[in-house]
Amino acid sequence: MFITDPGDPRLDDVRDLNSSDSRPDLPGGKGLVIGEGPLVVGRMLESRFPVRSIVGFAPKLHTFLDTHQVPDDVPVYEVPREVLAQVAGFDMHRGLVAAADRAPALSVDEVIRDASTVAVLEGVGDHENIGSLFRNAAGMGVDAILFGAGCADPLYRRVVRVSMGHVLRLPFAHLGGTTTTWQRSLSQLHHAGFHTVSLTPDAGAVDLSTALVDAQYTPYPRLALLVGAEGPGLTEHAMRATHTRARIPMSEGTDSLNLATAAAIAFYERLRSWGSSESSGKSSMGS
Protein backbone atom coordinates (compact mmCIF):
# COMPACT_ATOMS: atom_id res chain seq x y z
CA MET A 1 0.00 0.00 0.00
CA PHE A 2 1.46 3.35 -1.07
CA ILE A 3 1.27 6.29 1.37
CA THR A 4 2.35 9.86 0.58
CA ASP A 5 0.93 11.71 3.60
CA PRO A 6 3.48 11.84 6.48
CA GLY A 7 0.60 12.46 8.88
CA ASP A 8 -1.13 9.18 8.02
CA PRO A 9 -1.88 7.39 11.33
CA ARG A 10 -0.90 4.06 9.81
CA LEU A 11 2.70 5.26 10.08
CA ASP A 12 2.47 6.10 13.80
CA ASP A 13 4.39 3.00 14.89
CA VAL A 14 7.57 4.33 13.26
CA ARG A 15 7.03 8.00 14.01
CA ASP A 16 9.74 10.07 15.75
CA LEU A 17 12.06 7.12 16.29
CA ASN A 18 14.57 9.12 18.30
CA SER A 19 12.07 9.12 21.16
CA SER A 20 10.44 5.77 20.41
CA ASP A 21 11.81 4.01 23.50
CA SER A 22 9.29 5.80 25.69
CA ARG A 23 5.60 5.27 24.94
CA PRO A 24 3.32 6.37 27.81
CA ASP A 25 0.34 5.11 25.79
CA LEU A 26 1.61 1.51 25.86
CA PRO A 27 1.72 -0.99 28.77
CA GLY A 28 4.55 -0.14 31.13
CA GLY A 29 5.35 2.99 29.14
CA LYS A 30 7.88 1.05 27.06
CA GLY A 31 8.13 1.51 23.33
CA LEU A 32 7.56 -0.94 20.55
CA VAL A 33 10.43 -3.07 19.28
CA ILE A 34 11.93 -1.29 16.26
CA GLY A 35 13.95 -3.04 13.56
CA GLU A 36 15.89 -1.06 10.98
CA GLY A 37 17.29 -2.36 7.70
CA PRO A 38 16.59 -5.56 5.73
CA LEU A 39 18.81 -7.81 7.86
CA VAL A 40 17.26 -6.82 11.19
CA VAL A 41 13.71 -6.74 9.85
CA GLY A 42 14.23 -10.22 8.43
CA ARG A 43 15.35 -11.48 11.83
CA MET A 44 12.40 -9.76 13.44
CA LEU A 45 10.02 -11.68 11.17
CA GLU A 46 11.64 -14.93 12.30
CA SER A 47 11.50 -14.01 16.00
CA ARG A 48 8.91 -14.43 18.75
CA PHE A 49 8.04 -10.71 18.56
CA PRO A 50 4.76 -10.08 16.67
CA VAL A 51 5.43 -7.69 13.79
CA ARG A 52 2.83 -4.91 13.53
CA SER A 53 3.91 -3.24 10.29
CA ILE A 54 6.74 -2.80 7.79
CA VAL A 55 7.48 0.55 6.16
CA GLY A 56 10.00 1.27 3.43
CA PHE A 57 10.80 2.95 0.16
CA ALA A 58 11.72 1.58 -3.28
CA PRO A 59 13.80 -0.22 -4.34
CA LYS A 60 14.86 -1.58 -0.93
CA LEU A 61 11.33 -2.47 0.13
CA HIS A 62 10.70 -4.32 -3.14
CA THR A 63 13.95 -6.27 -2.83
CA PHE A 64 13.06 -7.26 0.72
CA LEU A 65 9.60 -8.46 -0.27
CA ASP A 66 11.09 -10.50 -3.11
CA THR A 67 13.41 -12.35 -0.72
CA HIS A 68 11.35 -12.68 2.47
CA GLN A 69 8.03 -14.26 3.33
CA VAL A 70 5.87 -11.67 5.08
CA PRO A 71 2.75 -13.01 6.83
CA ASP A 72 -0.53 -11.91 5.27
CA ASP A 73 -1.65 -10.19 8.47
CA VAL A 74 1.39 -7.86 8.58
CA PRO A 75 0.64 -4.60 6.74
CA VAL A 76 3.36 -3.33 4.42
CA TYR A 77 3.46 0.36 3.54
CA GLU A 78 5.53 1.86 0.75
CA VAL A 79 6.41 5.53 1.14
CA PRO A 80 8.68 8.00 -0.67
CA ARG A 81 12.09 8.37 0.97
CA GLU A 82 11.40 11.95 2.01
CA VAL A 83 8.13 10.93 3.67
CA LEU A 84 9.86 8.24 5.72
CA ALA A 85 12.44 10.83 6.77
CA GLN A 86 9.67 13.17 7.95
CA VAL A 87 7.92 10.40 9.86
CA ALA A 88 11.00 8.81 11.45
CA GLY A 89 12.70 12.13 12.18
CA PHE A 90 15.83 11.46 10.12
CA ASP A 91 16.85 10.11 6.74
CA MET A 92 16.70 6.34 6.99
CA HIS A 93 19.25 5.27 4.39
CA ARG A 94 18.60 1.57 5.11
CA GLY A 95 15.24 2.08 3.42
CA LEU A 96 13.26 -0.22 5.67
CA VAL A 97 11.86 -0.18 9.20
CA ALA A 98 9.49 -2.45 11.11
CA ALA A 99 7.68 -2.26 14.44
CA ALA A 100 6.77 -5.21 16.64
CA ASP A 101 4.97 -5.73 19.91
CA ARG A 102 6.93 -6.89 22.91
CA ALA A 103 6.57 -10.62 23.43
CA PRO A 104 5.74 -12.03 26.87
CA ALA A 105 8.85 -12.18 29.05
CA LEU A 106 10.61 -15.52 29.25
CA SER A 107 11.38 -17.07 32.63
CA VAL A 108 14.90 -17.95 33.75
CA ASP A 109 13.92 -21.63 33.72
CA GLU A 110 12.81 -21.36 30.11
CA VAL A 111 16.01 -19.78 28.81
CA ILE A 112 18.44 -22.05 30.68
CA ARG A 113 16.55 -25.32 30.19
CA ASP A 114 18.62 -26.47 27.21
CA ALA A 115 21.54 -24.04 27.58
CA SER A 116 25.15 -25.01 28.13
CA THR A 117 26.62 -21.50 28.07
CA VAL A 118 24.95 -18.34 29.37
CA ALA A 119 26.09 -14.79 30.05
CA VAL A 120 24.92 -12.90 33.13
CA LEU A 121 25.02 -9.09 33.22
CA GLU A 122 25.06 -6.81 36.25
CA GLY A 123 24.63 -3.04 36.16
CA VAL A 124 25.12 -2.73 32.39
CA GLY A 125 23.25 0.39 31.36
CA ASP A 126 24.97 1.20 28.08
CA HIS A 127 22.76 0.24 25.13
CA GLU A 128 25.65 -0.16 22.71
CA ASN A 129 27.47 -2.51 25.06
CA ILE A 130 24.36 -4.65 25.48
CA GLY A 131 23.79 -4.75 21.73
CA SER A 132 27.42 -5.65 21.02
CA LEU A 133 27.34 -8.34 23.68
CA PHE A 134 24.27 -9.95 22.11
CA ARG A 135 25.92 -9.90 18.69
CA ASN A 136 29.11 -11.45 20.07
CA ALA A 137 27.14 -14.02 22.06
CA ALA A 138 25.14 -15.09 19.01
CA GLY A 139 28.30 -15.48 16.96
CA MET A 140 30.16 -17.53 19.56
CA GLY A 141 27.67 -20.09 20.71
CA VAL A 142 26.23 -18.51 23.85
CA ASP A 143 22.76 -19.92 24.39
CA ALA A 144 21.10 -17.25 26.55
CA ILE A 145 21.57 -13.93 28.34
CA LEU A 146 20.43 -13.26 31.90
CA PHE A 147 20.06 -9.79 33.36
CA GLY A 148 20.85 -9.04 36.98
CA ALA A 149 19.98 -5.74 38.65
CA GLY A 150 20.71 -2.33 37.17
CA CYS A 151 20.69 -3.21 33.47
CA ALA A 152 19.11 -1.22 30.65
CA ASP A 153 16.17 -2.48 28.62
CA PRO A 154 17.54 -4.95 26.03
CA LEU A 155 14.75 -4.05 23.60
CA TYR A 156 15.66 -0.38 23.26
CA ARG A 157 16.00 0.66 19.65
CA ARG A 158 19.77 1.17 19.84
CA VAL A 159 20.28 -2.28 21.38
CA VAL A 160 18.32 -3.92 18.57
CA ARG A 161 20.28 -1.98 15.95
CA VAL A 162 23.75 -2.60 17.42
CA SER A 163 22.99 -6.29 18.00
CA MET A 164 22.03 -6.59 14.32
CA GLY A 165 18.74 -8.06 15.50
CA HIS A 166 20.31 -10.89 17.51
CA VAL A 167 18.62 -9.62 20.67
CA LEU A 168 15.40 -10.77 18.99
CA ARG A 169 16.78 -14.28 18.42
CA LEU A 170 18.85 -15.06 21.51
CA PRO A 171 16.63 -15.83 24.52
CA PHE A 172 17.01 -13.63 27.58
CA ALA A 173 15.42 -13.32 31.00
CA HIS A 174 15.71 -11.22 34.15
CA LEU A 175 16.92 -12.56 37.47
CA GLY A 176 14.91 -11.42 40.47
CA GLY A 177 16.13 -9.22 43.30
CA THR A 178 17.40 -5.71 43.97
CA THR A 179 20.85 -4.23 43.41
CA THR A 180 22.01 -5.78 46.68
CA THR A 181 20.09 -9.06 46.61
CA TRP A 182 19.89 -10.17 42.97
CA GLN A 183 22.99 -12.36 43.31
CA ARG A 184 20.94 -14.77 45.41
CA SER A 185 19.15 -15.69 42.19
CA LEU A 186 22.38 -17.27 40.97
CA SER A 187 21.44 -20.23 43.16
CA GLN A 188 18.93 -21.05 40.41
CA LEU A 189 21.86 -21.57 38.05
CA HIS A 190 23.83 -23.54 40.61
CA HIS A 191 20.88 -25.87 41.21
CA ALA A 192 20.68 -26.39 37.44
CA GLY A 193 24.32 -27.50 37.35
CA PHE A 194 25.99 -24.33 36.09
CA HIS A 195 29.54 -23.44 37.09
CA THR A 196 29.58 -19.65 37.54
CA VAL A 197 32.60 -17.49 36.67
CA SER A 198 33.01 -13.78 37.41
CA LEU A 199 35.10 -11.76 34.96
CA THR A 200 37.33 -9.26 36.78
CA PRO A 201 40.62 -7.44 36.13
CA ASP A 202 41.75 -8.37 39.66
CA ALA A 203 45.34 -9.65 39.52
CA GLY A 204 44.46 -12.25 42.14
CA ALA A 205 41.91 -13.97 39.92
CA VAL A 206 42.82 -17.11 37.96
CA ASP A 207 43.52 -16.92 34.25
CA LEU A 208 40.39 -17.24 32.11
CA SER A 209 41.50 -20.42 30.36
CA THR A 210 41.99 -22.13 33.72
CA ALA A 211 38.64 -20.95 35.09
CA LEU A 212 36.62 -22.57 32.31
CA VAL A 213 37.82 -26.15 32.90
CA ASP A 214 37.84 -28.47 35.87
CA ALA A 215 40.84 -30.10 37.56
CA GLN A 216 41.01 -32.66 34.74
CA TYR A 217 41.04 -29.84 32.15
CA THR A 218 37.56 -30.79 31.02
CA PRO A 219 35.22 -27.90 30.12
CA TYR A 220 32.30 -27.52 32.48
CA PRO A 221 29.17 -28.95 30.83
CA ARG A 222 27.17 -25.90 31.91
CA LEU A 223 28.86 -22.53 32.35
CA ALA A 224 27.65 -19.04 33.28
CA LEU A 225 29.95 -16.05 32.63
CA LEU A 226 29.26 -12.92 34.68
CA VAL A 227 30.19 -9.46 33.41
CA GLY A 228 29.67 -6.05 35.01
CA ALA A 229 29.47 -2.47 33.81
CA GLU A 230 32.54 -0.68 32.48
CA GLY A 231 34.28 1.14 35.29
CA PRO A 232 32.80 -0.40 38.42
CA GLY A 233 32.68 -3.95 37.05
CA LEU A 234 30.94 -6.64 39.05
CA THR A 235 30.02 -5.92 42.65
CA GLU A 236 31.79 -7.81 45.39
CA HIS A 237 28.57 -9.46 46.53
CA ALA A 238 27.97 -10.73 42.99
CA MET A 239 31.48 -12.17 42.69
CA ARG A 240 31.24 -13.82 46.10
CA ALA A 241 28.16 -15.67 44.88
CA THR A 242 30.07 -17.33 42.00
CA HIS A 243 32.37 -20.33 42.00
CA THR A 244 35.41 -18.67 40.42
CA ARG A 245 36.89 -15.27 39.60
CA ALA A 246 38.70 -15.09 36.29
CA ARG A 247 40.86 -12.49 34.56
CA ILE A 248 41.90 -12.06 30.95
CA PRO A 249 45.72 -11.94 30.75
CA MET A 250 46.78 -8.61 29.24
CA SER A 251 49.95 -6.74 28.40
CA GLU A 252 51.61 -4.71 31.13
CA GLY A 253 50.09 -1.26 31.49
CA THR A 254 46.62 -2.37 30.37
CA ASP A 255 44.17 -2.66 33.24
CA SER A 256 40.88 -3.50 31.53
CA LEU A 257 38.97 -3.95 28.27
CA ASN A 258 35.70 -2.72 26.87
CA LEU A 259 32.86 -4.79 28.31
CA ALA A 260 31.71 -6.25 25.00
CA THR A 261 35.31 -7.02 24.02
CA ALA A 262 36.06 -8.77 27.31
CA ALA A 263 32.85 -10.78 27.01
CA ALA A 264 33.70 -11.75 23.42
CA ILE A 265 37.12 -13.04 24.52
CA ALA A 266 35.46 -15.09 27.26
CA PHE A 267 32.88 -16.47 24.81
CA TYR A 268 35.64 -17.41 22.36
CA GLU A 269 37.71 -19.07 25.09
CA ARG A 270 34.65 -21.12 26.01
CA LEU A 271 34.30 -22.20 22.38
CA ARG A 272 38.02 -22.94 22.13
CA SER A 273 38.00 -25.06 25.28
CA TRP A 274 35.12 -27.13 23.91
CA GLY A 275 37.02 -27.64 20.65
CA SER A 276 40.23 -28.60 22.43
CA SER A 277 38.36 -31.08 24.60
CA GLU A 278 36.74 -32.74 21.59
CA SER A 279 40.07 -32.93 19.74
CA SER A 280 41.75 -34.48 22.77
CA GLY A 281 38.96 -37.02 23.06
CA LYS A 282 39.31 -38.02 19.41
CA SER A 283 43.10 -38.30 19.75
CA SER A 284 42.73 -40.51 22.81
CA MET A 285 40.29 -42.77 21.04
CA GLY A 286 42.60 -43.09 18.06
CA SER A 287 45.74 -43.87 20.06
PyMOL commands that set and color helices and strands:
alter all, ss='L'
color gray80, all
select helices_A, chain A and resi 9-14+17-19+27-29+38-45+60-67+81-88+108-112+127-139+157-162+166-168+182-191+208-211+236-240+259-286
alter helices_A, ss='H'
color red, helices_A
select strands_A, chain A and resi 33-36+51-56+76-78+96-100+117-122+144-147+172-174+195-199+206-207+223-228+244-247
alter strands_A, ss='S'
color yellow, strands_A
deselect
rebuild
show_as cartoon
